[in-house]
Amino acid sequence: MKVYDGSKDVLFAFNIWDFESAMAVMEAAKETTGKVILQTSMSTYKKLPHKEFRSFVTQFSDNQGIRAWLHLDHCTDVQMLKNAVDCGWDSVMLDYSDRNLKENIEVVKQITEYVQGSDCLIEAEIGRVQGVEDNVGSREGNIATEHAIDTFMEQTNVDLIAVAFGNAHGIYEGTPDLHYNLVEYTTERYGKPFVVHGGSGLSDDVLIKLMTIQNVKKINISTDLKLAYRQGILEAKEKDLIREKGFQTTAVEECIFRSVKETAKAKLMLTENL
Ligand SMILES: [Zn+2]
């Protein structure tokens, strides 16, 4: 079943980087909402065995009794995007947001037909979310305008839409100045599922506020999980598990796994406030 088909749910989408992190996120979903999106960046996509990973996610989620979808995020490579569609990814994001609006629209239009000819959904971005995500992105953000939103939406037919509204990838410096009016403008006017990028580092209150806006359907979390991974390593070090004598890979991995899983769980549990 396609993600977002008639679903009223807001889904969290976590960037994973290997089988282990995918498992930690799916276990977090099992203990909370039972639904989650796993995202691969381009660099993660390159290193994973695609068909094997697809099968693994399907089988593991089925066995856990949960729903898990696979998404390719911020893809700037049309061939890779088509490959993900062919390998059974549930949704893909074409990121041509560094080009001008006209070029962004042209490429989105070209690729939409290919993606929608399968069971896969397509996401695109208007404006440019600031910050770098796995080497894709820019230091300078570019908040969308209502005019750009109208032009893009009138000329394309994407399934999911992301708009740069003051959100950022990575760690926020200070309190972000979010333009909620742009989220409302897009969702009310066009009724498409809306994607919030840069969910890491936004406070729980801000995330809940965004999730309660009608048609906000997907919240992306990447940096928080990376930091959870790092925290797991630090905990292992604190417990003296990194010592050379008697070093156990499983003991260290357990610290990382738990840290990633608990971080994902805390985010997923926010949907209980809706
Ligand atoms: Zn993003």
Boltz pocket constraint, residues with backbone or C-beta under 6 A from the ligand:
constraints:
  - pocket:
      binder: B
      contacts: [[A, 73], [A, 74], [A, 129], [A, 133], [A, 169], [A, 197], [A, 198], [A, 220]]
      max_distance: 6.0
